[in-house]
Amino acid sequence: MERSEWSKPIQFILSIIGYAVGLGNIWRFPYLVLTNGGGAFLVPYITFMLFCGIPFCFMEFTLGQFSGLSPVEAFGFAPLFRGLGWAMLLVSGMLCIYYNIVMAWVVFYFTQSFSWNLPWKSCNNSWNTPNCFTYTGLTNMSSIPPNSTSSTMEFWTHRVLESSPDISDFGGVNKHLCACMAVAWILTFLCLYKGIKTSGKVVYVTALIPYVFLSILVVRGLTLPGAEIGLNFYIKADWKQLKSLTIWTRAAVQVFYSLGPAWGGLITMSSYNRYHRKFNWDAFLLPIVCGGTSIFGGFAVFPIVGHMAYQMGSTNVSTLMNSGPGLAFIVYPEALAQIPGAPIFTVCFFAMLFTLGLDSQFATLETMTSGFMDRFPNTLGRHKTLFTLLVCIVQFFLGFVLVTRAGGYWFQIFDWYATPISIVLIATLEVIAISYVYGAKKMLGHAETMIGKRSRFGRIFWTTIWYFITPCFTFYLFVTVIMDYTPPYFTNGKPFPSWSVAFGWCVASVSMIPIPLFAIREMWRRRHNLKSLFKPMEYWTDACEARLRQAEMRKIREAEMELDGIEDDVRE
């Protein structure tokens, strides 16, 4: 079967931007800046983006576009590492499961925002407790009653999550979140039911609309009294923190997780490119847009939180800020509730989050479905719509534990274990496989057949980066993630029970198991010729040669059509 291609070049650009620019750019990056030296954090962030983010993108674009294969088949250049493709497929599949519960939370908040009296703004609701207090009218942080809980926190805990007391107490299904998760999966399917033929059109909206909403929030935030309080924490640099290894580590992690190498999405999306697409500019554009969005997003977060601090007579926003879901579903909604016209800007905020999350889900799910269809082209490949529907249904039910009343705890288990360790392991082995086993020079040669010859300096630059800097970066990241590991804990500081931690490690191992399994299988199959473990498989070579022939035939057809057009003009 001939592989689908993007209808227009811009669709690939929008798809990879939508994939890389996600929720973490809004709810993680601002907190990292706040807690890691303010503006000084941008130094290691930009450094890692330039010397690691861009080279990784270039490497994965080369592999995907040259082979025209999804990750499951793309690693056929080295049989010993074939398990990496399946590892990418599984880690993307697990991400889809718990990512869509976040989308469900966003959908619920979005629907609740269509009210002039935002439900998390008061303590007069059925879910509130006697310990509830509101920030409205609060002029001093010291006047907050002891052992009290904000109305926003109670809305999140008792209304949205309907949290049970413990992770083992499932407490039945949270019906409104179940419905919202179903909506999220239905929309995901409708955008992907024909693969890139549908998602390529949807990204015109989902990749661009977030910037409209983000700009609205930035403008509104900058015009609020107290905005300068938040901006001061965001922009002011504590250069002394650059001496700390921690700030460099966190910058490296943020670059890695925001761009999405080793997840399989970049390889999958680039495999739908035309053979001679000049993707080298895309490899520069994606990190720039991703980093720029993160920085721009900070100007939407800090001024509004600064306004909240101003109203409470405080000059310290660090006591209000949080990371992850805490920022998106507790801190920011509370801050938005304090400004005039709050419902309008709240709708904008959650609409922005939904579109950011939706197009990140496109490439993640496409990585999974295309992997199976590339592996079984004569069965699954002929029924793309039906198979995509089946995958969405299965993943909806696999995520059912996340819509129980213990779902918030299980989300933390998945988020803690499903991807962090496996992703850095996959990335480390991927760089070794491409740079040392297959050869960085050979892979660069493949890139040159598609985008044209590089200068001597360019070839030296890329091979040096791929041979030394990128491998060191990924290995350093892998060691850091392992050494910094701590078990998850509840908000009160109590650690999760040991059985749930054991389950978390089982979840983590799911995506890592294919790596040794496929390696052992290939070693057994090739036990009489171990050198073949490091040589391209026949199907991979055939696929690459077929891609080249197809590209050359297209060039000939286009030249003939152009010649026919010239002849017609001459006759006229």
C-alpha positions in Angstrom: 0.0 0.0 0.0 1.3 3.5 -0.9 1.8 5.6 2.2 -0.4 8.7 2.7 1.2 12.1 2.4 0.4 15.5 3.7 -1.8 17.4 1.3 0.1 20.6 1.9 3.6 21.2 3.4 2.1 23.6 6.1 0.1 20.7 7.5 3.3 18.9 8.7 4.6 22.1 10.3 1.3 22.7 12.1 1.0 19.1 13.2 4.5 18.9 14.8 3.9 22.3 16.4 0.6 21.1 17.8 2.3 17.9 19.0 5.2 19.6 20.7 3.4 22.6 22.1 1.1 21.2 24.8 -0.1 21.6 28.3 3.4 21.5 29.8 4.3 24.8 28.0 1.6 26.5 30.1 1.4 24.6 33.4 5.0 23.5 33.9 7.4 26.0 32.3 6.2 29.1 34.3 6.7 27.2 37.5 10.2 26.1 36.5 11.1 29.7 35.8 9.8 30.8 39.1 11.6 28.2 41.1 14.9 28.2 39.2 16.3 31.6 39.0 13.6 33.5 37.1 15.0 34.8 33.8 18.3 33.0 34.5 16.5 29.7 33.7 16.3 30.7 30.1 20.1 30.4 29.7 20.3 26.6 30.3 16.9 26.2 28.6 18.0 27.9 25.3 21.4 26.2 25.5 19.9 22.7 25.6 17.3 23.7 23.0 20.1 24.7 20.6 22.5 21.9 21.1 20.2 19.0 22.0 16.6 19.8 20.9 17.4 20.8 17.3 19.8 17.9 16.7 17.3 15.4 18.0 14.6 16.8 15.8 16.9 16.7 12.8 17.8 13.1 13.5 14.2 11.8 13.9 13.0 13.8 10.9 15.7 12.1 8.8 14.8 8.6 9.9 11.1 9.1 9.4 11.2 10.9 6.1 13.9 8.6 4.6 12.3 5.3 5.5 8.6 6.4 5.2 7.9 4.1 8.1 6.4 4.5 11.6 8.7 3.8 14.6 7.7 0.1 14.8 9.3 -0.6 11.4 11.7 2.4 11.2 14.3 0.7 13.4 14.8 -2.1 11.0 18.2 -0.5 10.2 19.6 -2.4 13.2 17.7 -5.6 14.2 19.2 -5.5 17.7 17.2 -2.3 18.4 13.9 -3.2 16.8 12.3 -3.2 20.2 12.7 0.6 20.4 9.9 1.0 17.9 7.5 -1.1 19.9 8.6 0.7 23.1 7.7 4.0 21.5 4.3 2.6 20.4 3.5 1.4 23.9 4.7 4.5 25.7 2.6 6.6 23.4 -0.4 4.4 24.0 0.0 4.7 27.8 0.3 8.5 27.5 -2.9 8.6 25.5 -4.8 6.8 28.3 -4.0 9.2 31.1 -3.6 12.3 28.9 -7.3 12.1 28.0 -8.4 12.3 31.6 -6.7 15.7 31.7 -8.7 16.6 28.6 -11.8 15.4 30.5 -11.0 17.8 33.4 -10.5 20.6 30.9 -13.9 19.8 29.2 -15.6 19.9 32.6 -14.1 23.2 33.6 -14.9 24.6 30.2 -18.6 23.7 30.6 -18.7 25.1 34.1 -17.2 28.4 32.9 -20.4 29.4 31.1 -21.8 31.1 34.2 -21.4 34.7 35.5 -21.0 33.2 39.0 -18.1 30.8 38.6 -18.9 27.8 40.8 -15.4 27.7 42.4 -15.6 31.3 43.5 -17.9 30.8 46.5 -18.4 28.5 49.5 -22.1 28.3 49.1 -22.2 25.1 47.2 -23.3 21.6 48.2 -19.7 20.2 47.9 -18.2 22.9 50.2 -17.1 22.1 53.8 -17.3 24.3 56.9 -13.5 24.9 56.5 -14.0 26.6 53.1 -12.8 30.2 52.5 -12.7 32.4 49.4 -9.9 34.7 48.2 -12.5 37.3 47.1 -12.2 40.4 49.3 -9.1 39.0 51.1 -6.6 41.8 51.7 -4.0 39.9 53.7 -2.6 36.4 53.5 -2.3 36.3 57.3 -6.1 36.6 57.6 -6.7 33.1 56.1 -8.2 30.9 58.8 -6.0 28.0 60.0 -6.8 24.5 58.7 -9.0 26.0 56.0 -9.3 25.1 52.3 -9.9 27.5 49.4 -13.2 27.3 47.5 -11.2 26.6 44.3 -9.4 23.7 46.0 -12.7 22.3 47.3 -14.2 22.6 43.8 -11.3 20.6 42.4 -11.3 18.0 45.1 -15.0 17.5 46.0 -16.7 18.5 42.8 -14.4 17.6 39.9 -12.6 14.6 41.3 -15.1 13.7 44.0 -12.0 12.3 45.7 -12.1 9.3 48.0 -10.0 9.3 51.1 -7.5 6.7 49.8 -6.1 5.2 46.5 -7.6 1.8 47.4 -11.1 3.3 47.9 -12.4 3.5 44.3 -15.9 4.7 45.5 -17.7 4.0 42.2 -17.6 5.9 38.9 -17.4 9.7 38.6 -20.2 10.0 36.1 -19.6 13.6 34.9 -15.9 12.9 34.3 -16.7 9.6 32.6 -19.0 11.6 30.2 -16.3 14.3 29.7 -13.6 11.6 28.9 -16.0 10.0 26.4 -16.4 13.5 24.7 -12.6 13.8 24.6 -12.2 10.4 23.0 -15.0 11.0 20.5 -13.5 14.3 19.4 -10.0 12.6 19.1 -11.5 9.9 16.9 -13.4 12.3 14.7 -10.2 14.2 14.1 -8.2 11.1 13.3 -10.6 8.6 11.7 -8.9 9.0 8.4 -5.4 9.6 9.8 -3.6 12.6 8.5 -6.3 13.2 5.9 -8.5 14.5 8.6 -6.0 15.6 11.3 -4.1 17.6 8.6 -7.1 19.8 8.1 -8.1 20.0 11.8 -4.6 21.3 12.8 -5.3 24.6 11.0 -7.7 25.3 13.9 -6.2 23.4 16.8 -2.6 24.5 16.2 -3.4 28.2 15.7 -6.4 29.0 17.9 -4.4 28.5 21.1 -2.3 31.5 20.2 -5.4 33.7 19.8 -6.6 32.7 23.2 -3.1 33.0 24.7 -2.7 36.5 23.2 -6.1 37.6 24.8 -4.9 36.4 28.2 -1.5 38.1 27.8 -3.1 41.4 26.9 -5.7 41.2 29.7 -3.1 40.2 32.2 -0.7 43.0 31.4 -3.5 45.6 31.9 -4.3 44.5 35.4 -3.1 46.3 38.5 -0.4 44.3 40.1 0.8 42.7 36.9 4.2 44.0 37.5 4.5 41.9 40.7 4.2 38.7 38.7 6.4 39.9 35.9 9.1 40.8 38.3 9.3 37.2 39.5 9.2 36.0 35.9 11.8 38.3 34.3 14.2 39.1 37.2 17.2 36.8 36.9 19.0 35.3 39.8 22.3 34.6 38.0 23.8 32.8 41.0 21.5 29.8 40.4 23.4 29.1 37.2 26.1 27.6 39.4 23.7 24.9 40.6 23.5 21.7 38.6 19.8 21.5 39.4 18.8 24.3 37.2 20.6 22.8 34.2 19.0 19.4 34.9 15.5 20.8 35.0 16.1 22.8 31.9 17.3 19.6 30.1 14.2 17.7 31.2 11.9 20.5 30.1 13.4 20.6 26.6 13.3 16.9 26.3 9.7 16.4 27.4 8.3 19.5 25.6 9.8 18.6 22.1 8.8 15.0 22.3 11.8 13.1 20.9 11.8 9.3 21.6 8.0 9.2 21.9 7.7 8.3 18.2 5.5 11.2 17.2 8.2 13.1 15.3 9.2 10.0 13.3 5.6 9.2 12.5 4.7 12.7 11.4 7.8 13.0 9.2 7.2 9.6 7.6 4.2 11.3 5.8 6.4 13.9 4.2 7.4 13.9 0.5 10.8 12.4 0.1 12.5 15.7 -0.9 11.0 18.0 1.7 13.5 20.4 3.1 12.9 19.4 6.7 16.1 21.0 8.0 14.3 24.3 8.5 11.5 22.4 10.3 14.1 21.0 12.7 15.0 24.6 13.6 11.5 26.0 13.6 9.9 23.5 15.9 12.2 24.1 18.9 12.1 27.8 18.4 8.2 27.9 18.3 8.0 25.5 21.3 10.4 27.5 23.4 8.9 30.8 22.3 5.4 29.6 23.2 6.6 28.6 26.7 8.2 32.0 27.2 5.1 33.8 25.8 2.9 31.6 28.0 4.6 32.9 31.1 3.4 36.4 30.2 -0.2 35.0 30.4 0.3 33.3 33.8 2.5 35.7 35.9 0.6 39.0 35.4 -2.7 37.4 36.4 -1.3 35.6 39.4 0.5 38.9 40.2 -2.9 40.7 40.2 -4.2 38.1 42.6 -1.3 38.7 45.0 -1.8 42.5 44.6 -5.4 42.2 45.8 -4.3 40.3 48.8 -1.7 42.9 49.7 1.2 40.5 48.9 4.3 41.0 46.8 5.2 37.4 46.6 3.6 35.2 43.9 5.7 32.1 44.8 3.3 31.3 47.7 0.4 31.1 45.2 2.1 29.3 42.3 2.0 25.5 41.7 3.1 23.2 38.9 1.1 20.8 36.7 -2.6 20.3 37.3 -2.4 22.5 40.4 -1.6 25.5 38.3 -4.1 24.8 35.6 -7.1 23.8 37.7 -6.6 25.5 41.0 -4.3 28.6 41.0 -5.1 30.0 37.5 -8.9 29.6 37.8 -8.8 31.3 41.2 -6.7 34.1 39.8 -9.0 34.5 36.8 -12.0 34.6 39.1 -10.6 37.8 40.7 -10.7 39.9 37.5 -13.6 41.7 35.8 -15.3 39.6 33.1 -13.8 36.5 34.7 -16.1 34.0 32.8 -15.0 35.3 29.4 -11.3 34.8 30.1 -11.9 31.5 31.9 -13.6 30.2 28.8 -10.7 31.4 26.7 -8.2 29.7 29.1 -9.9 26.3 29.0 -10.6 26.5 25.3 -6.8 27.1 24.8 -5.9 24.2 27.1 -8.3 21.9 25.2 -7.0 22.7 21.7 -3.4 22.4 23.0 -4.1 19.0 24.4 -6.2 17.8 21.4 -3.5 18.3 18.8 -0.8 16.8 21.1 -3.1 13.7 21.2 -3.2 13.5 17.4 0.4 12.5 16.8 0.5 10.4 20.0 -2.4 8.3 18.9 -1.3 8.3 15.2 2.0 6.8 16.4 0.2 3.9 17.9 -2.3 3.2 15.1 0.2 3.7 12.3 2.6 1.3 14.1 0.2 -1.5 14.1 -1.0 -0.8 10.5 2.6 -0.7 9.2 3.2 -4.0 10.9 0.0 -5.6 9.5 -0.7 -3.7 6.3 -2.9 -6.3 4.6 -5.3 -6.5 7.6 -5.3 -3.5 9.8 -3.9 -1.2 7.1 -7.0 -1.7 5.0 -9.4 -0.8 7.8 -7.9 2.4 9.2 -11.1 4.0 10.4 -12.4 0.8 12.1 -9.1 0.1 13.7 -8.7 3.7 15.0 -12.2 3.5 16.4 -11.3 0.2 18.1 -8.1 1.7 19.6 -10.1 4.7 21.0 -12.7 2.4 22.6 -10.1 0.1 24.1 -8.1 3.0 25.5 -11.3 4.6 26.9 -12.0 1.5 29.0 -8.3 1.1 30.0 -8.5 4.6 31.4 -11.7 3.8 33.4 -9.8 3.6 36.7 -9.0 7.3 36.2 -12.7 8.3 36.4 -13.4 6.5 39.6 -13.3 8.5 42.8 -9.7 7.4 43.4 -8.9 8.6 39.8 -6.8 11.5 41.0 -4.4 9.2 42.9 -4.2 6.8 39.9 -3.5 9.6 37.6 -0.5 10.5 39.8 0.7 6.9 39.6 0.5 6.9 35.8 2.1 10.3 35.5 4.9 9.3 37.9 5.8 5.9 36.3 4.3 5.4 32.8 6.7 7.6 30.8 9.6 9.4 32.6 12.1 6.6 33.0 11.1 4.7 29.9 11.4 7.7 27.7 14.9 8.7 28.6 16.0 5.0 28.3 14.4 4.9 24.8 16.1 8.1 23.8 19.5 7.0 25.1 19.4 3.7 23.1 18.0 5.5 20.1 21.0 7.8 19.9 23.3 4.9 20.3 21.6 2.9 17.6 21.6 5.8 15.1 24.9 7.4 15.9 27.1 4.4 16.6 25.5 1.3 15.2 24.1 2.6 12.0 26.4 5.6 11.8 25.9 9.3 12.1 27.7 10.0 8.9 25.5 7.5 7.0 22.3 9.0 8.4 23.5 12.4 7.5 24.2 11.1 4.0 20.5 10.0 3.8 19.5 13.5 4.9 21.6 15.0 2.1 19.8 12.8 -0.5 16.6 14.5 0.5 17.5 18.1 1.4 20.7 18.5 -0.7 24.4 18.5 0.2 25.6 20.3 3.3 28.7 22.4 3.5 31.8 20.8 5.0 31.3 22.8 8.2 27.6 21.6 8.3 28.7 17.9 8.0 31.3 18.3 10.7 28.8 20.1 12.9 26.0 17.5 12.7 28.2 14.5 13.0 30.0 16.0 16.0 26.6 16.8 17.6 25.2 13.3 16.9 28.4 11.5 18.0 29.2 13.4 21.2 26.8 16.1 22.5 23.4 14.4 22.0 24.5 11.0 23.4 26.1 12.7 26.4 22.9 14.8 26.9 20.6 11.7 26.9 22.9 9.6 29.0 23.2 12.4 31.6 19.4 12.8 31.6 18.9 9.1 32.1 21.3 9.0 35.0 19.7 12.1 36.5 16.1 10.8 36.3 17.2 7.5 38.0 19.1 9.3 40.7 16.4 11.8 41.4 13.7 9.2 41.7 11.5 9.4 44.8 8.2 7.5 45.4 5.0 9.4 45.0 3.2 10.9 48.0 -0.1 12.4 48.9 -0.6 16.1 49.3 -0.3 15.7 53.1 3.2 14.3 52.6 2.2 10.7 53.3 3.8 8.2 50.8 1.7 6.1 48.6 1.2 2.5 49.7 3.9 0.0 48.6 1.5 -2.1 46.5 0.6 1.0 44.4 4.3 1.8 43.9 4.9 -1.8 42.8 2.0 -1.4 40.3 3.6 1.8 39.1 6.9 0.0 38.3 4.9 -2.6 36.5 3.4 0.2 34.4 6.8 1.6 33.7 8.1 -1.8 32.6 5.4 -2.3 30.0 7.1 0.0 27.5 10.6 -1.1 28.4 10.1 -4.9 28.1 10.0 -4.9 24.2 13.6 -3.6 24.1 15.3 -6.7 25.7 12.7 -9.1 24.3 13.2 -8.2 20.7 17.0 -8.0 21.2 17.0 -11.6 22.6 14.7 -12.8 19.8 16.9 -11.3 17.1 20.1 -12.7 18.8 18.6 -16.2 18.8 17.4 -15.9 15.2 20.8 -14.7 14.1 23.0 -16.7 16.5 25.0 -18.1 13.5 25.6 -14.6 12.1 25.7 -12.1 14.9 27.1 -9.4 12.6 23.7 -9.2 10.9 22.3 -7.8 14.2 23.9 -4.5 13.2 23.0 -4.5 9.5 19.7 -3.2 7.9 17.0 -5.7 7.4 15.8 -6.4 3.9 12.3 -4.9 4.4 13.9 -1.7 5.6 16.3 -1.4 2.7 13.4 -2.2 0.3 11.2 0.4 1.8 13.9 3.1 1.6 14.6 2.2 -2.1 10.9 2.2 -2.9 10.6 5.7 -1.4 13.4 6.9 -3.5 12.0 5.4 -6.7 8.6 6.9 -5.9 10.1 10.3 -5.4 12.1 10.0 -8.7 8.9 8.9 -10.6 7.0 11.9 -9.2 9.8 14.2 -10.3 9.5 12.8 -13.8 5.7 13.1 -13.9 5.9 16.7 -12.6 8.5 17.6 -15.2 6.4 16.0 -18.0 3.3 17.9 -16.8 5.3 21.2 -16.7 6.6 20.5 -20.2 3.1 19.8 -21.5 1.9 23.1 -20.0 4.7 25.0 -21.8 3.8 23.3 -25.1 0.1 24.2 -24.6 1.1 27.8 -24.0 3.3 27.8 -27.1 0.4 26.5 -29.2 -2.0 29.1 -27.9 
